[in-house]
């Protein structure tokens, strides 16, 4: 699989990585053995980046990755984790003392002395412009607890602020065929600054897989059921913030652009083709999904496809989505 440099980390990572939120919680239950199988299938398909967070299943996702890496040493996997949502998201809680506690917990979960990449996990907007926060992160690097740090954001203005700070190695942002705003300013700014871009929610919580209908139901503990109006966290994380039924209509248009059965792969490949994107991190609930997602790295999309994506966005989503995130 194609490898790209992840911003200021200097590390090479696969153009398609693996998001592991679903291995912890909020997507229904995942059997621990199944989680190990998903990680193994991803690596076999060429994936070299796992993205996780300390709050995914209260550490279960990190622990699953830690077990896999302990059982399979020397794979050259980069693990990007996140911190900052283990207590109320208030600016005053983003301190060096709290960072140390959260990082130490992640190091234990992942079974490592030094974390490859730690990302602030969508903190309140003022945190991105607080110099003391970056000073604290720099201290963790100097102490050897983390190698690099980045941010995960909800909004493009947050990404642009983080990119301004010298120590920011990467920015994780929602980017998919239904969320195009990062193309305007964030990707060019990141490229100019040498900051890596990790594109998350590439399939709009599964909408762009083409497998859902108006009759699709989700488990009670699946965020696609309980967070459709932002009841638990930013609604932009669920179906990329688009209305579910409107999204289904747009998917019908999207499917006309791709060969039958290749909807999800084309959606991932389109993101990877955008100038400035380092890696795309779809999640997988089973081995087949993991293999198929990784296979997107071999799919090519051209100008006609790109034009179609932009038409769909303009027609269905721009008015509601573009001003918000």
VEXPA-598715 format. One record per residue (C-alpha): x negated, y negated, z negated; residue number from 1. Coordinates in Angstrom, 2 decimals. Each point is the difference from the previous one (the first is absolute). Example, Ala and Ser with C-alpha at 12.3 -4.5 7.8 and 13.67 -1.06 7.14 Angstrom:
BEGIN
        c1        c2        c3   resi
    -12.30      4.50     -7.80      1
     -1.37     -3.44      0.66      2
END
This chain:
BEGIN
        c1        c2        c3   resi
      0.00      0.00      0.00      1
     -1.16     -3.55      0.68      2
     -1.74     -1.58     -2.98      3
     -0.06     -3.74     -0.71      4
     -1.86     -2.16     -2.52      5
      2.29     -0.95     -2.88      6
     -0.79     -3.68     -0.27      7
     -2.61     -1.06     -2.51      8
     -0.17      3.46     -1.58      9
     -2.27      1.05      2.85     10
      1.58      3.46     -0.20     11
      1.33      1.81      3.05     12
      3.56      1.27     -0.25     13
      2.34      1.78      2.38     14
      2.28     -2.16      2.13     15
      2.89      2.01     -1.45     16
     -0.21      0.52     -3.75     17
      2.44      1.51     -2.49     18
      2.27     -1.96     -2.30     19
      0.70      2.02     -3.13     20
      2.82     -1.84     -1.76     21
      2.22      2.96      0.84     22
     -2.34      2.40     -1.84     23
      0.82     -1.75     -3.25     24
      3.58     -1.24     -0.06     25
      2.81     -2.03      1.57     26
      0.46      2.25      3.06     27
      1.63      2.97     -1.70     28
     -1.96      2.80     -1.59     29
     -3.25      1.38      1.44     30
     -1.35      3.33     -1.22     31
     -3.64     -0.24     -1.20     32
     -1.04      2.84      2.32     33
      1.68     -1.78      2.89     34
     -1.91     -3.17     -0.87     35
     -3.29      1.89      0.21     36
      1.03      1.51      3.33     37
      0.84     -3.45      1.40     38
     -3.39     -1.38     -1.03     39
     -1.77      3.01      1.53     40
      1.93     -0.20      3.28     41
     -0.78     -3.71      0.28     42
     -3.72      0.56     -0.46     43
      0.03      2.87      2.50     44
      1.57     -2.41      2.49     45
     -2.78     -2.55     -0.49     46
      1.39     -2.30     -2.71     47
     -2.70     -1.59     -2.18     48
      2.05     -2.57     -1.95     49
      2.47      0.71     -2.78     50
      2.00     -2.95     -1.35     51
      1.57      0.32     -3.44     52
      0.84     -2.03     -3.14     53
     -0.13      0.46     -3.74     54
      3.80     -0.28     -0.26     55
      0.93      2.57      2.65     56
      1.65      2.59     -2.21     57
     -1.72     -1.62     -3.00     58
     -3.33      1.32      1.27     59
      1.15      3.26      1.62     60
     -1.06     -1.11      3.46     61
     -3.50     -0.96     -1.18     62
     -0.25      3.26     -1.94     63
      0.97      2.03      3.06     64
     -2.72     -1.71      2.02     65
     -2.50      0.45     -2.83     66
      0.71      3.73     -0.12     67
     -0.31      0.33      3.77     68
     -3.35     -1.81      0.09     69
     -1.32      2.02     -2.95     70
      0.97      3.23      1.77     71
     -1.40     -1.21      3.34     72
     -3.18     -2.03     -0.65     73
     -2.03     -1.73      2.67     74
      2.83     -0.88      2.39     75
     -0.92     -3.68      0.30     76
      3.49     -1.17     -0.92     77
      0.55     -3.65     -0.93     78
      2.66     -0.45     -2.67     79
      1.74     -3.36     -0.19     80
      2.05     -0.37     -3.16     81
      1.95     -2.92     -1.45     82
      0.54     -1.58     -3.39     83
      2.12     -2.68     -1.63     84
      3.45      1.46     -0.43     85
     -0.43      1.85     -3.27     86
      1.47     -2.94     -1.90     87
      2.24     -2.93      0.78     88
     -1.20     -1.81      3.13     89
     -0.86     -3.35     -1.55     90
     -3.07     -2.03      1.08     91
     -1.40     -0.10     -3.53     92
     -0.19      3.82     -0.08     93
     -2.60      0.15      2.78     94
     -3.04     -0.16     -2.27     95
     -3.36      1.75     -0.17     96
      1.04      1.87     -3.15     97
      3.10      1.43      1.70     98
     -1.92      0.70      3.19     99
     -2.50      2.07     -2.00    100
      2.78      2.06     -1.57    101
      1.71      0.64      3.32    102
     -3.23      0.81      1.82    103
     -1.14      2.38     -2.75    104
      3.30      1.86      0.27    105
     -0.34      0.30      3.78    106
     -3.60      1.20     -0.32    107
      1.20      2.75     -2.32    108
      2.90      0.95      2.28    109
     -2.25      0.12      3.06    110
     -2.92      1.64     -1.79    111
     -2.58     -2.57      1.02    112
     -2.28     -2.50     -1.72    113
      0.38     -2.65      2.70    114
      3.16     -0.73      2.00    115
     -0.54     -0.55      3.73    116
      2.57     -2.75      0.41    117
      2.42     -1.56     -2.49    118
      2.81     -2.18      1.31    119
      2.13     -2.40     -2.01    120
      3.45      1.53      0.33    121
      2.28     -2.74      1.33    122
     -0.42     -2.32     -2.99    123
      1.85     -3.31     -0.43    124
     -0.95     -2.51      2.68    125
     -2.05     -2.31     -2.29    126
     -2.41      2.86     -0.77    127
     -1.42     -0.10      3.52    128
     -1.27     -3.55     -0.49    129
     -1.33      0.41     -3.56    130
     -3.79     -0.14      0.00    131
     -0.23      1.73     -3.38    132
      1.65      3.08      1.50    133
     -2.69      0.29      2.66    134
     -2.69     -0.64     -2.62    135
      1.38      2.93     -2.01    136
     -0.03      2.24      3.06    137
     -3.56     -1.05      0.77    138
     -0.93      0.98     -3.55    139
      1.42      3.50      0.52    140
     -2.14      0.34      3.12    141
     -3.09     -1.19     -1.86    142
      0.69      2.48     -2.80    143
      0.30      2.88      2.46    144
      3.62      0.85     -0.81    145
      1.11     -0.80      3.55    146
     -1.88     -0.31      3.29    147
      2.37     -2.39      1.75    148
      3.28     -1.78     -0.53    149
      2.84     -1.18      2.16    150
      3.64     -0.95     -0.24    151
      3.35      1.44      0.93    152
      2.52     -2.69      0.91    153
      3.66     -0.50      0.74    154
     -0.34     -3.26      1.96    155
     -2.28     -1.38      2.66    156
     -0.82     -3.14     -1.99    157
     -1.31      2.20     -2.82    158
     -2.22      1.85      2.47    159
     -1.39     -3.24      1.41    160
     -0.83     -1.27     -3.49    161
     -1.79      3.22     -0.94    162
     -2.01     -0.03      3.24    163
     -1.40     -3.40     -1.02    164
     -1.83      1.57     -2.97    165
     -3.44      1.37      0.79    166
      0.29      3.20     -2.01    167
      3.21      1.23      1.63    168
     -0.99      3.07      2.01    169
      3.43      1.00      1.31    170
      3.64     -0.98      0.21    171
      2.84      2.50      0.01    172
      3.17     -1.30      1.60    173
      3.25      1.30      1.46    174
     -0.37      0.12      3.76    175
      2.16      1.97      2.39    176
      2.24     -0.43      3.03    177
      2.64     -1.60     -2.23    178
     -2.44     -2.32     -1.86    179
     -2.13     -1.98      2.45    180
     -0.80     -3.17     -1.93    181
     -3.52      1.15     -1.06    182
     -0.98     -0.14      3.67    183
      0.38     -3.77      0.05    184
     -2.67     -1.09     -2.49    185
     -1.04      2.77     -2.39    186
     -1.70      2.34      2.46    187
     -2.00     -2.76      1.72    188
     -1.05     -1.49     -3.36    189
     -1.04      3.38     -1.38    190
     -2.02      0.82      3.09    191
     -1.78     -3.35     -0.12    192
     -0.86      0.49     -3.68    193
     -1.08      3.64      0.33    194
      2.88      1.17     -2.19    195
      1.51      3.42      0.64    196
      3.73      0.43      0.65    197
      1.85      3.01     -1.40    198
      3.45      0.19      1.61    199
      2.58      1.54     -2.29    200
      3.66      1.04      0.48    201
     -0.78      0.72      3.67    202
      3.22      1.92      0.57    203
      2.25     -2.42     -1.91    204
      0.63      2.60     -2.72    205
      0.75      2.61      2.64    206
      2.34     -2.02      2.18    207
     -2.53      0.06      2.83    208
     -0.23      3.77     -0.18    209
      3.27      0.10      1.94    210
      1.36      2.66     -2.36    211
      2.62     -2.01     -1.87    212
      3.64     -0.71      0.74    213
      2.78     -1.91     -1.75    214
      0.87      3.26     -1.78    215
     -3.50      0.55     -1.42    216
     -0.10      0.13     -3.79    217
     -2.98     -0.30     -2.32    218
     -0.71      1.46     -3.43    219
      1.05     -1.97     -3.06    220
     -3.66     -0.54     -0.92    221
     -0.95     -1.11      3.53    222
     -0.56     -3.76      0.38    223
      1.82      0.13      3.34    224
      3.07      0.64     -2.11    225
     -0.50     -2.19     -3.07    226
     -1.95     -2.99      1.37    227
      1.90     -1.00      3.14    228
      0.81     -3.40     -1.44    229
     -3.24     -0.40     -1.95    230
      1.38      1.27     -3.29    231
     -3.33      1.51     -1.13    232
     -2.70     -1.86      1.98    233
     -0.41     -2.14      3.10    234
      2.61      1.08      2.52    235
     -2.57     -0.40      2.74    236
     -1.55      3.29     -1.14    237
      3.19      1.91      0.88    238
      0.72      0.32      3.73    239
     -2.32     -3.04      0.36    240
      2.83     -2.17     -1.29    241
      2.22      0.60      3.04    242
      3.64      0.93     -0.30    243
      0.27      3.79      0.35    244
      2.77      0.03      2.61    245
     -1.67     -2.79      1.98    246
     -3.20      2.00     -0.17    247
      1.73      3.06      1.44    248
      1.16     -2.05      2.98    249
     -3.51     -1.30      0.58    250
     -1.46      3.51     -0.21    251
      2.24      1.05      2.89    252
     -1.62     -2.74      2.07    253
     -3.46      1.00     -1.24    254
      0.53      3.62      1.02    255
      0.51     -1.11      3.59    256
     -3.62     -1.17      0.04    257
     -1.58      3.35     -0.94    258
      0.03      3.63      1.13    259
      2.58      2.14     -1.78    260
     -1.24      1.19     -3.38    261
     -2.90     -2.46     -0.17    262
      1.82     -2.87     -1.72    263
     -1.97      0.02     -3.25    264
     -3.36      0.57      1.68    265
      0.58     -2.86      2.42    266
      1.01     -2.29     -2.86    267
     -3.25      0.77     -1.83    268
     -2.12     -0.22      3.16    269
      1.43     -3.43      0.83    270
     -1.12     -1.35     -3.39    271
     -3.46      1.51      0.35    272
     -0.34     -1.70      3.39    273
      0.50     -3.49     -1.44    274
     -3.19     -2.05     -0.07    275
     -1.25     -0.30     -3.57    276
      1.66      3.11     -1.45    277
     -2.45      2.35     -1.70    278
      2.24      2.88     -1.04    279
      3.66      0.98     -0.18    280
      1.24      1.97     -3.03    281
      3.20      1.95      0.65    282
      1.19      2.28     -2.76    283
      0.88      3.66      0.44    284
      2.45      2.20     -1.88    285
     -1.26      3.25      1.54    286
     -2.90      1.49      1.94    287
      1.66     -0.36      3.39    288
      0.55     -3.72     -0.55    289
     -3.60     -0.45     -1.11    290
     -1.31      1.67      3.15    291
      2.37     -1.88      2.27    292
     -0.88     -3.36     -1.55    293
     -3.71      0.64      0.41    294
      0.67      1.00      3.60    295
      1.12     -3.56      0.70    296
     -3.68     -0.90      0.22    297
     -0.09      1.62      3.44    298
      3.11     -1.76      1.35    299
     -0.42     -2.96      2.35    300
      2.51     -2.83      0.37    301
     -0.18     -2.68      2.69    302
      1.25     -3.49      0.75    303
      3.47      1.14      1.03    304
      0.40      1.73     -3.35    305
     -1.31     -3.05     -1.84    306
      2.41     -2.27      1.89    307
      2.86      2.28     -0.98    308
     -0.93     -0.06     -3.66    309
     -0.07     -3.79      0.00    310
      3.36     -0.22      1.77    311
      1.59      2.29     -2.58    312
     -1.42     -2.07     -2.83    313
      1.18     -3.26      1.50    314
      3.46      1.39      0.74    315
      0.68      1.86     -3.24    316
     -2.22     -1.30     -2.80    317
     -1.90     -3.23      0.52    318
      2.68     -2.30     -1.36    319
      0.41      1.97     -3.25    320
     -3.53      1.32     -0.52    321
     -2.49     -2.55      1.31    322
      0.78     -2.87     -2.42    323
      0.05      2.27     -3.05    324
     -3.29      1.91     -0.02    325
END
